[in-house]
Amino acid sequence: MQPKNIIGFIDGYKGTKLYYSFYQVPESRARIIFLHGAGEYSEKYTRFAEWFKSEDIEVGLLDLRGHGRSGGPRCHIDDFNDYALDLDITIKFFEKNYDAKNIFLVSHSLGGLIAIYYSINFHYSLRGIVSCSPCLGLRLKVEPIKGWLANVFYPVLKNIPFSTRIKPKMATHDISFIERFRGDPFIRHTVTASFYVQMAKAMRYVRSHADRFSAPILILQAGADKICDPKAAENFCKMVNSRDSEFKLYEGFYHEILNEQGKEKAFGDIYNWIKARCE
């Protein structure tokens, strides 16, 4: 009988409390640390965690700072590197408290950008990174005036929230899933000017430093993504300095591959990729 899931808080960078839930499998050979996207939180990925736990792969779901039950101003970041520092602390927290395992980062959208940025700049030995519709370029265009204001008046406006203009129906065809989270107070549709500026800076950074990325990577990209740019993800995968890189396009899928109709295909692809790298 598998143990009950564990929930708690980690002291992140500069003491920010980071909420996590851990789907533990004592005999598992692999551990997934999962990073969600902007404006959402880890609760949206419980089906993913439950599926992998049933396949004897344990999963740690993390609420990013400023998201969900974690601390910090909502959907705000002063420095993108803070996300990477939180991730480094989180990986080492699980290793110290729940034994060392083969660590895989699985991520969505903003989480994918964080995972890739982390791998370029930190030297923790990861067994692999799986990134679903990573935020390496935007298809949903920011209104020019908002982008200009965010950059030019950054010192004054950095804490001011702006609408993302992202609609739930852009994320998935699964209407029942959309209804489940409609009105959820942890789902946000605004980000601060600082968040936008820091995210844009991080996207440019990882694209220009793709040759410094050497970890095994699997990119799963939604073919009908209306939020992030599929071409940016494909180009990044071609440019990495990794001997183990793979790009899969899911034709017709909207942005949230892991919450889409037919998500089980993606679950299986991730599982097989992880399993092959644990043998």
Residue frames relative to the residue before (quaternion, step in Angstrom):
aa qw qx qy qz dx dy dz
M 1.0000 0.0000 0.0000 0.0000 0.00 0.00 0.00
Q 0.3807 -0.7434 0.5033 0.2215 3.55 -0.76 1.02
P 0.5392 -0.6425 0.4312 0.3323 3.60 -1.06 0.73
K 0.6043 -0.5417 0.4353 0.3896 3.54 -1.30 0.36
N 0.5865 -0.5731 0.4359 0.3709 3.53 -1.20 0.49
I 0.3309 -0.7382 0.5649 0.1628 3.53 -1.15 0.76
I 0.0560 -0.7811 0.6200 0.0488 3.57 -0.98 0.79
G 0.1939 0.7864 -0.5683 0.1448 3.57 -1.12 0.57
F 0.4401 -0.6626 0.5334 0.2876 3.52 -1.33 -0.30
I 0.2336 -0.7345 0.6247 0.1252 3.53 -1.19 0.75
D 0.3980 -0.6740 0.5580 0.2757 3.57 -1.07 0.69
G 0.1932 -0.8178 0.5367 0.0756 3.53 -0.26 1.30
Y 0.7871 -0.2935 0.2290 0.4918 3.55 -1.30 -0.31
K 0.8421 0.0423 -0.1095 0.5263 3.56 -0.94 1.05
G 0.6959 -0.5374 0.2584 0.4002 3.56 1.12 0.77
T 0.3998 0.7094 -0.4951 0.3030 3.60 1.19 0.13
K 0.3903 -0.7308 0.5147 0.2207 3.58 -0.81 1.02
L 0.1148 -0.7955 0.5947 0.0154 3.55 -0.78 1.12
Y 0.3122 -0.7654 0.5392 0.1611 3.55 -0.66 1.15
Y 0.0219 0.7917 -0.6104 0.0098 3.57 -1.06 0.78
S 0.1223 -0.7216 0.6680 0.1345 3.52 -1.36 0.34
F 0.1803 -0.8144 0.5506 0.0320 3.53 -0.86 1.04
Y 0.1880 -0.7666 0.6103 0.0672 3.54 -0.67 1.22
Q 0.1001 -0.8751 0.4734 0.0083 3.52 0.31 1.35
V 0.0391 -0.7486 0.6617 0.0138 3.54 -1.15 0.79
P 0.3686 -0.7910 0.4363 0.2194 3.63 -0.12 1.24
E 0.7639 0.3654 -0.2046 0.4911 3.61 0.93 -0.81
S 0.3986 0.7350 -0.4696 0.2834 3.58 1.23 0.16
R 0.3556 -0.7237 0.5504 0.2163 3.54 -1.14 0.70
A 0.7725 0.2863 -0.1474 0.5472 3.58 1.24 -0.29
R 0.1424 -0.7649 0.6240 0.0725 3.52 -1.23 0.66
I 0.2099 -0.7524 0.6146 0.1099 3.53 -0.95 0.97
I 0.1217 -0.7051 0.6901 0.1082 3.54 -1.11 0.80
F 0.1553 -0.8295 0.5350 0.0392 3.56 -0.59 1.19
L 0.1265 -0.7812 0.6104 0.0328 3.55 -1.00 0.99
H 0.3146 -0.7796 0.5210 0.1474 3.57 -0.71 1.14
G 0.6145 -0.5741 0.4131 0.3495 3.55 -1.34 -0.05
A 0.7112 -0.4531 0.3307 0.4237 3.55 -1.35 -0.01
G 0.8362 0.2385 -0.1769 0.4610 3.54 -1.09 0.79
E 0.6910 0.4068 -0.2855 0.5248 3.59 1.25 0.08
Y 0.2610 -0.7575 0.5640 0.2000 3.59 -1.20 -0.38
S 0.7464 -0.4853 0.2421 0.3856 3.52 -1.29 0.42
E 0.5211 0.6560 -0.4121 0.3582 3.62 1.16 -0.46
K 0.6176 0.5678 -0.3458 0.4203 3.59 1.11 -0.58
Y 0.7381 0.4065 -0.2118 0.4950 3.59 1.24 -0.34
T 0.2974 0.7688 -0.5140 0.2372 3.57 1.15 0.55
R 0.6178 0.5376 -0.3574 0.4490 3.62 1.04 -0.66
F 0.6084 0.5380 -0.3362 0.4768 3.56 1.09 -0.74
A 0.6897 0.4834 -0.2835 0.4586 3.60 0.82 -1.01
E 0.6590 0.5092 -0.3137 0.4562 3.60 0.93 -0.84
W 0.6319 0.5313 -0.3327 0.4558 3.59 1.01 -0.81
F 0.7058 0.4519 -0.2777 0.4697 3.60 0.83 -0.92
K 0.6027 0.5370 -0.3664 0.4627 3.59 1.06 -0.61
S 0.6466 0.5166 -0.3212 0.4603 3.60 1.02 -0.75
E 0.6959 0.4125 -0.2552 0.5296 3.57 1.28 -0.40
D 0.5405 -0.6803 0.3556 0.3445 3.58 1.30 0.48
I 0.5367 0.5149 -0.4674 0.4778 3.54 1.00 0.91
E 0.3042 -0.7867 0.5082 0.1737 3.58 -0.62 1.10
V 0.1964 -0.7972 0.5688 0.0491 3.53 -1.15 0.74
G 0.1446 -0.7487 0.6408 0.0890 3.53 -1.03 0.90
L 0.1547 -0.7802 0.6023 0.0670 3.58 -0.63 1.15
L 0.1164 -0.8082 0.5770 0.0200 3.56 -0.85 1.01
D 0.2928 -0.6883 0.6282 0.2143 3.55 -1.12 0.72
L 0.4117 -0.7126 0.5116 0.2469 3.58 -0.67 1.08
R 0.6199 -0.5180 0.4110 0.4224 3.59 -1.17 0.46
G 0.7981 0.2566 -0.2124 0.5020 3.55 -0.99 0.87
H 0.6993 0.3995 -0.2476 0.5387 3.57 1.31 0.17
G 0.8538 0.1662 -0.1032 0.4825 3.54 -1.24 0.53
R 0.7987 -0.2665 0.2333 0.4865 3.53 -0.91 -1.02
S 0.5054 0.6446 -0.4278 0.3822 3.58 1.26 0.07
G 0.5637 -0.6159 0.4432 0.3263 3.53 -1.26 0.44
G 0.5691 0.6006 -0.4557 0.3282 3.51 -1.38 0.06
P 0.6231 -0.5376 0.4083 0.3951 3.60 -1.18 0.52
R 0.5739 -0.6511 0.3858 0.3127 3.57 -0.95 0.93
C 0.8594 -0.0786 0.0049 0.5052 3.54 -0.93 1.13
H 0.5222 0.5898 -0.4210 0.4497 3.52 0.94 1.00
I 0.0503 0.7668 -0.6397 0.0134 3.54 -1.18 0.64
D 0.3695 -0.7315 0.5289 0.2204 3.57 -0.93 0.89
D 0.7819 0.0289 0.0279 0.6221 3.54 1.10 -0.77
F 0.4812 -0.6987 0.4396 0.2951 3.61 -0.64 1.08
N 0.5836 0.6051 -0.3663 0.3988 3.57 1.11 -0.63
D 0.5313 0.6267 -0.4092 0.3970 3.61 1.20 -0.41
Y 0.6161 0.5364 -0.3499 0.4586 3.60 1.05 -0.71
A 0.6695 0.5008 -0.2972 0.4611 3.58 0.95 -0.89
L 0.6390 0.5142 -0.3231 0.4722 3.58 1.04 -0.76
D 0.6168 0.5277 -0.3355 0.4781 3.59 1.05 -0.73
L 0.6610 0.5133 -0.3038 0.4554 3.57 0.94 -0.91
D 0.6408 0.5244 -0.3252 0.4567 3.58 0.95 -0.83
I 0.6434 0.5096 -0.3057 0.4826 3.57 1.00 -0.86
T 0.6639 0.5235 -0.3014 0.4409 3.58 0.94 -0.91
I 0.6470 0.5141 -0.3221 0.4619 3.59 0.88 -0.90
K 0.7020 0.4626 -0.2684 0.4703 3.58 0.88 -0.94
F 0.5798 0.5693 -0.3634 0.4557 3.59 1.17 -0.57
F 0.6835 0.4691 -0.2899 0.4783 3.59 0.86 -0.92
E 0.6362 0.5332 -0.3274 0.4515 3.58 0.98 -0.80
K 0.6969 0.4765 -0.2695 0.4633 3.58 0.94 -0.89
N 0.7875 0.3735 -0.1751 0.4578 3.58 0.85 -0.96
Y 0.8017 0.2369 -0.1138 0.5369 3.59 1.15 -0.50
D 0.6267 -0.5668 0.3144 0.4326 3.57 1.15 0.70
A 0.5348 -0.6210 0.4769 0.3176 3.52 -1.27 0.52
K 0.0081 0.7760 -0.6301 0.0282 3.56 -1.02 0.84
N 0.6069 -0.4789 0.4484 0.4486 3.54 -1.30 -0.03
I 0.1938 -0.8255 0.5248 0.0752 3.58 -0.47 1.21
F 0.0303 -0.7588 0.6506 -0.0104 3.51 -0.98 1.04
L 0.2543 -0.7246 0.6170 0.1720 3.55 -1.03 0.80
V 0.0278 -0.7532 0.6571 0.0056 3.54 -0.87 1.02
S 0.0174 0.8423 -0.5275 0.1092 3.53 -0.73 1.05
H 0.2229 -0.7546 0.6037 0.1283 3.50 -1.35 0.38
S 0.8828 0.0076 -0.0002 0.4697 3.56 -1.06 0.89
L 0.8115 0.0816 -0.0224 0.5781 3.63 -0.42 -1.15
G 0.6226 0.5487 -0.3371 0.4446 3.58 1.00 -0.79
G 0.6306 0.5305 -0.3267 0.4628 3.58 1.09 -0.69
L 0.6302 0.5177 -0.3253 0.4785 3.56 1.02 -0.78
I 0.6465 0.5152 -0.3160 0.4656 3.59 0.97 -0.84
A 0.6708 0.5099 -0.3047 0.4441 3.59 0.86 -0.97
I 0.6731 0.4828 -0.2933 0.4772 3.60 0.94 -0.86
Y 0.6313 0.5217 -0.3200 0.4763 3.58 0.98 -0.88
Y 0.6414 0.5306 -0.3159 0.4553 3.59 0.98 -0.89
S 0.6896 0.4955 -0.2919 0.4402 3.58 0.82 -0.97
I 0.6365 0.5257 -0.3262 0.4606 3.59 1.10 -0.65
N 0.8080 0.3468 -0.1339 0.4571 3.57 0.91 -0.94
F 0.7323 0.3337 -0.2194 0.5516 3.59 1.18 -0.36
H 0.3700 -0.7795 0.4811 0.1550 3.55 -1.12 0.63
Y 0.2874 0.7395 -0.5485 0.2638 3.57 1.06 0.69
S 0.4272 -0.7201 0.4902 0.2419 3.57 -0.93 0.91
L 0.0625 -0.8064 0.5876 -0.0205 3.56 -0.24 1.32
R 0.4460 -0.6767 0.5079 0.2921 3.56 -1.10 0.64
G 0.7897 -0.2380 0.1337 0.5495 3.57 1.17 -0.37
I 0.2662 -0.7355 0.6042 0.1522 3.51 -1.36 0.40
V 0.0928 -0.7530 0.6498 0.0466 3.53 -0.99 0.95
S 0.0291 -0.8181 0.5735 -0.0294 3.57 -0.64 1.10
C 0.1844 -0.7985 0.5700 0.0590 3.55 -0.68 1.18
S 0.8290 -0.1242 0.0277 0.5446 3.59 -0.64 1.17
P 0.0395 0.8527 -0.5203 0.0239 3.61 0.78 0.98
C 0.4532 -0.6870 0.5079 0.2543 3.53 -1.11 0.78
L 0.1793 0.7924 -0.5523 0.1870 3.55 0.22 1.34
G 0.7582 -0.0073 -0.0100 0.6519 3.52 1.38 -0.09
L 0.3643 -0.7528 0.5099 0.2017 3.59 -1.04 0.70
R 0.2655 -0.7159 0.6228 0.1708 3.52 -1.09 0.82
L 0.6459 0.4554 -0.2983 0.5353 3.57 1.14 -0.72
K 0.2630 -0.8182 0.4947 0.1289 3.56 -0.29 1.24
V 0.4076 -0.6746 0.5650 0.2441 3.53 -1.08 0.85
E 0.5376 -0.6123 0.4606 0.3519 3.58 -0.95 0.85
P 0.5614 -0.6507 0.3879 0.3330 3.63 -0.76 1.01
I 0.6579 0.5172 -0.3244 0.4410 3.58 0.93 -0.83
K 0.6462 0.5127 -0.3228 0.4641 3.59 1.05 -0.77
G 0.6533 0.5081 -0.3168 0.4634 3.57 0.95 -0.86
W 0.6520 0.5160 -0.3076 0.4627 3.56 0.98 -0.86
L 0.6654 0.4996 -0.3046 0.4635 3.58 0.89 -0.92
A 0.6521 0.5367 -0.3154 0.4328 3.57 0.92 -0.96
N 0.7275 0.4326 -0.2431 0.4739 3.58 0.97 -0.84
V 0.7252 0.4549 -0.2599 0.4468 3.58 0.75 -1.04
F 0.7872 0.2630 -0.1400 0.5400 3.58 0.95 -0.85
Y 0.1305 0.8593 -0.4841 0.1010 3.55 1.22 0.62
P 0.6755 0.5015 -0.3349 0.4242 3.68 0.74 -0.87
V 0.7114 0.4426 -0.2488 0.4859 3.58 1.10 -0.72
L 0.7928 0.3621 -0.1524 0.4659 3.56 0.92 -0.97
K 0.4118 0.7782 -0.4377 0.1823 3.60 1.21 -0.23
N 0.7231 0.4125 -0.2542 0.4923 3.62 1.12 -0.53
I 0.5191 0.6547 -0.4009 0.3757 3.58 1.31 -0.03
P 0.3597 -0.7496 0.5089 0.2231 3.65 -0.80 0.94
F 0.1365 -0.7595 0.6330 0.0615 3.54 -1.20 0.76
S 0.5197 -0.6202 0.4806 0.3379 3.58 -1.10 0.64
T 0.4084 -0.7097 0.5220 0.2390 3.58 -1.04 0.81
R 0.3053 -0.7714 0.4856 0.2755 3.59 1.25 -0.48
I 0.4608 0.6566 -0.4618 0.3786 3.59 1.21 0.43
K 0.1952 -0.7752 0.5946 0.0867 3.57 -0.83 1.04
P 0.6147 -0.5837 0.3754 0.3749 3.63 -1.01 0.75
K 0.6710 0.5134 -0.3081 0.4374 3.61 1.01 -0.77
M 0.5515 0.5737 -0.4083 0.4472 3.60 1.28 0.02
A 0.6684 0.5611 -0.2796 0.4003 3.56 1.21 -0.56
T 0.8132 -0.0519 0.1023 0.5705 3.58 0.96 -0.88
H 0.4691 -0.6452 0.5242 0.2980 3.55 -1.28 0.47
D 0.5632 0.6316 -0.3708 0.3826 3.60 1.26 -0.35
I 0.2580 -0.8102 0.5102 0.1291 3.58 -0.06 1.31
S 0.6292 0.5395 -0.3444 0.4409 3.61 0.99 -0.74
F 0.6405 0.5066 -0.3229 0.4784 3.57 1.08 -0.70
I 0.6220 0.5327 -0.3343 0.4664 3.58 1.00 -0.80
E 0.6744 0.5004 -0.2949 0.4558 3.59 0.90 -0.93
R 0.6010 0.5851 -0.3566 0.4114 3.58 1.05 -0.73
F 0.7870 0.3131 -0.1584 0.5075 3.58 0.98 -0.79
R 0.3928 0.7124 -0.4912 0.3114 3.59 1.24 0.18
G 0.8234 0.1849 -0.1552 0.5135 3.58 -0.75 1.01
D 0.4055 0.7055 -0.4846 0.3209 3.59 1.27 0.10
P 0.4239 -0.7398 0.4574 0.2526 3.64 -0.64 1.06
F 0.6479 0.5201 -0.3275 0.4500 3.60 1.20 -0.34
I 0.5993 0.5191 -0.3697 0.4845 3.60 1.28 -0.10
R 0.1082 -0.8192 0.5631 0.0129 3.56 -0.69 1.11
H 0.2090 -0.7823 0.5772 0.1056 3.55 -1.10 0.73
T 0.6579 0.4182 -0.3244 0.5357 3.55 1.22 0.53
V 0.0837 -0.7396 0.6619 0.0888 3.53 -1.31 0.46
T 0.5135 -0.6408 0.4608 0.3367 3.57 -1.15 0.46
A 0.6609 -0.4901 0.3842 0.4187 3.55 -1.29 0.31
S 0.6343 0.5323 -0.3307 0.4528 3.57 1.02 -0.78
F 0.6157 0.5367 -0.3464 0.4614 3.58 0.99 -0.79
Y 0.6716 0.5052 -0.3011 0.4505 3.59 0.82 -0.98
V 0.6789 0.4922 -0.2941 0.4586 3.59 0.84 -0.98
Q 0.6847 0.4833 -0.2875 0.4637 3.59 0.90 -0.91
M 0.6403 0.5141 -0.3266 0.4680 3.60 1.01 -0.76
A 0.6529 0.5114 -0.3129 0.4629 3.58 0.93 -0.90
K 0.6412 0.5212 -0.3115 0.4693 3.57 1.01 -0.83
A 0.6670 0.4987 -0.2994 0.4657 3.60 0.97 -0.86
M 0.6203 0.5355 -0.3459 0.4569 3.60 1.03 -0.73
R 0.6570 0.4947 -0.3110 0.4764 3.57 0.91 -0.88
Y 0.6453 0.5468 -0.3178 0.4284 3.57 0.97 -0.89
V 0.7188 0.4408 -0.2834 0.4568 3.61 0.71 -0.99
R 0.6219 0.5325 -0.3543 0.4519 3.61 1.04 -0.64
S 0.7213 0.4345 -0.2489 0.4785 3.59 0.98 -0.82
H 0.7332 0.3610 -0.2304 0.5282 3.60 1.25 -0.22
A 0.2172 0.8103 -0.5164 0.1718 3.59 1.16 0.56
D 0.6289 0.5548 -0.3351 0.4293 3.58 1.09 -0.66
R 0.6479 0.4946 -0.3222 0.4813 3.60 1.27 -0.21
F 0.5740 0.5671 -0.3825 0.4501 3.58 1.29 -0.01
S 0.0122 0.8472 -0.5279 0.0584 3.59 -0.54 1.17
A 0.4902 0.6720 -0.4343 0.3458 3.61 1.22 -0.03
P 0.5780 -0.5292 0.4592 0.4183 3.60 -1.21 0.33
I 0.0216 0.8220 -0.5667 0.0527 3.60 -0.86 0.90
L 0.0986 -0.7361 0.6681 0.0465 3.49 -1.18 0.84
I 0.0953 -0.7838 0.6124 0.0378 3.57 -0.72 1.09
L 0.1169 -0.7604 0.6375 0.0413 3.54 -0.83 1.10
Q 0.0528 -0.8426 0.5351 -0.0288 3.56 -0.45 1.19
A 0.4234 -0.6877 0.5363 0.2453 3.54 -0.94 0.95
G 0.4147 -0.7491 0.4637 0.2276 3.56 -0.69 1.08
A 0.7501 0.3185 -0.1816 0.5504 3.58 1.14 -0.67
D 0.1861 0.8133 -0.5232 0.1734 3.56 1.11 0.75
K 0.1732 -0.7997 0.5701 0.0746 3.58 -0.76 1.08
I 0.6672 0.5091 -0.2782 0.4671 3.57 1.31 -0.11
C 0.8001 0.1434 -0.0641 0.5789 3.59 0.75 -1.05
D 0.5379 -0.6692 0.4358 0.2700 3.53 -1.17 0.71
P 0.3737 -0.7510 0.4951 0.2263 3.63 -0.45 1.14
K 0.6359 0.5504 -0.3370 0.4232 3.59 1.02 -0.77
A 0.6198 0.5416 -0.3456 0.4506 3.59 1.04 -0.72
A 0.6554 0.5030 -0.3082 0.4716 3.58 1.01 -0.81
E 0.6606 0.5055 -0.3082 0.4616 3.58 0.94 -0.88
N 0.6599 0.5090 -0.3082 0.4587 3.59 0.93 -0.88
F 0.6260 0.5330 -0.3407 0.4561 3.58 0.99 -0.80
C 0.6597 0.5197 -0.3119 0.4442 3.57 0.89 -0.94
K 0.6563 0.5082 -0.3074 0.4653 3.59 1.08 -0.67
M 0.7287 0.4702 -0.2271 0.4431 3.57 1.11 -0.72
V 0.5193 0.6688 -0.4217 0.3243 3.62 1.19 -0.37
N 0.4136 -0.6885 0.5447 0.2412 3.53 -1.26 0.55
S 0.4167 0.6887 -0.4701 0.3620 3.55 0.88 1.03
R 0.3822 -0.7186 0.5338 0.2292 3.55 -1.02 0.80
D 0.7270 0.3257 -0.1946 0.5723 3.57 1.33 -0.04
S 0.3285 0.7305 -0.5306 0.2774 3.58 0.19 1.27
E 0.0063 0.8010 -0.5963 0.0534 3.55 -1.00 0.87
F 0.1474 -0.7760 0.6109 0.0536 3.56 -1.05 0.87
K 0.0375 -0.7897 0.6123 -0.0057 3.57 -0.85 1.02
L 0.1927 -0.7760 0.5930 0.0945 3.55 -0.87 0.98
Y 0.2030 -0.7678 0.6002 0.0954 3.56 -0.87 1.04
E 0.2892 -0.7994 0.5063 0.1451 3.53 -0.05 1.35
G 0.8280 0.2400 -0.1880 0.4707 3.55 -0.96 0.92
F 0.5576 0.6055 -0.3960 0.4070 3.59 1.22 -0.27
Y 0.3744 -0.6685 0.5920 0.2499 3.52 -1.21 0.67
H 0.8304 -0.3423 0.1600 0.4096 3.53 -1.41 0.22
E 0.7640 0.3685 -0.2027 0.4893 3.61 0.76 -1.02
I 0.2207 -0.8215 0.5164 0.0984 3.57 0.27 1.30
L 0.7292 0.4570 -0.2432 0.4474 3.58 0.89 -0.94
N 0.7146 0.3470 -0.2536 0.5520 3.58 1.30 0.02
E 0.4682 0.6931 -0.4231 0.3484 3.57 1.28 0.30
Q 0.5724 -0.4923 0.4957 0.4293 3.51 -1.35 0.08
G 0.7708 0.2635 -0.2236 0.5352 3.57 -0.68 1.08
K 0.3101 0.7888 -0.4782 0.2303 3.56 1.29 0.28
E 0.5631 0.6244 -0.3910 0.3744 3.60 1.14 -0.59
K 0.5776 0.5662 -0.3769 0.4513 3.60 1.16 -0.54
A 0.6638 0.4845 -0.2982 0.4855 3.58 0.97 -0.84
F 0.6059 0.5470 -0.3556 0.4553 3.60 0.99 -0.80
G 0.6895 0.4899 -0.2825 0.4526 3.57 0.86 -0.97
D 0.6393 0.5212 -0.3285 0.4601 3.59 1.00 -0.77
I 0.6505 0.5008 -0.3120 0.4783 3.58 0.98 -0.83
Y 0.6456 0.5326 -0.3186 0.4451 3.57 0.92 -0.95
N 0.6902 0.4796 -0.2913 0.4568 3.61 0.81 -0.97
W 0.6360 0.5273 -0.3239 0.4610 3.58 1.04 -0.76
I 0.6662 0.4852 -0.2969 0.4823 3.59 0.94 -0.87
K 0.6527 0.5318 -0.3191 0.4350 3.56 0.84 -0.97
A 0.6609 0.5219 -0.3108 0.4407 3.59 0.92 -0.90
R 0.7174 0.4281 -0.2446 0.4922 3.61 1.13 -0.61
C 0.6219 0.4877 -0.3584 0.4969 3.57 1.26 0.29
E 0.5882 0.5971 -0.3622 0.4077 3.59 1.27 -0.13
